[in-house]
Amino acid sequence: MRREIEEAFDLKASDIYGLSEVMGPGVAQEFAGTHGPTIWEDHFLPEIVNPETGEVLAEGEEGELVFTSLTKEALPIIRYRTRDLTRLLPGDGLPYRRIAKIVGRSDDMLIIRGVNVFPTQIEEQLLKCAGLAPHFLVEITRPGRMDEVAIDVELRSGIDQQTGVEQCRLLAGYIKDAIGITVRINLRNNGEIPRSTGKASHVRDLRVTACA
């Protein structure tokens, strides 16, 4: 996605992290010469906790990102749980720590055949496939005793159908290797998957409906 933006607008894109409950964008910022957003620790104290128990984890361990504001006066926050799952990394160019890639949200996690799955993991594998557009929709059903997963993906503009079919085969293999689940990939024409104006909704979990 970053590469597409940079090529389309002829610019260098950088990652910025924020949340409206804290102050909006600007809690952490990536800049030239660094890898991953640097947290402005003179204003925000970060912690990583176990999302189930709240236990503080050691630096480098993956868990839920928590912030305490240090300089806010009108609306200070104390140990605010973001629901974002990530790791804290050492500083790179500045003495402040960095945020690793957000792997998902604690409230977005899906359990499929006993495996914890995040939509961002599927997106990461999809972005490896140059012939497919970066849009997808996951549908989970349980027609019998086992979960079934189908993923709709789009053919990138200008790519022929046969190449798209081969890319779908590769994508299924990537997902199996990286996440550990078997999925069916459905190839759609460019523009067929619905777009959203806010945060993208990538999952339709029909298991609850089927069991109701």
C-alpha positions, 0 to 999 in steps of 0.5 A: 500500500505504501509503495502504491501511494508513493508511486501514485503521488511521487512522494516519500510516505511515512507512518504516523500513529495516533488515536483520538482518545489520546490526541489524534495523530502524532503520538508516534511518527516515522521519520527519515532514517528510522524503521517504524514510528518513534513514540514521543516518550517525553509526552506519552509513556508506553507499555505492553500488556497481556491483553487477557490479564493486563500483566505488563510484558517485557520489552520486545514481547508482543501484546496490547499497547497501553499509554499514559499521558505525561503532559496533557492537562485538560484530559489526562489518561492513565494506562489507556488500553489501545487494543492494538497488538504490537511490540516496543522496539529500541530507539533508532536515531532517537533515544525514544522507543519505536512501535513495531508493525501493528499485527492486529487488534485484540478485539479483531482476533478471530479463532478459526479451527483453534488458530488465532487469526487477524485480518492484518495477517491475511492482508500482509500475505495478499500484499505479496501478490503483485497481480492482486489488488490490496482489497479483500473480504473474508467470509467464515462459515461452519456448514458442519463441524469445521470452520470454512474460510473463503477470501474474495480478492480482486484482480489488479487492473491490467492483469490477465485472468490466468495470472490472477488465478495463479496469484490466488494459488500462491496466496492460499499457500502463503496463508497456509504457511504463515497463519496455518489455516486452509482457505478458498480464494475467490477471484473477483474483477477489479472494483467488485469488493465494496469499499468503505469510507471509514475503517475497512471491514474485512470480515463476515463471520457467519458462524454465529448466524448459522448457530442461532 
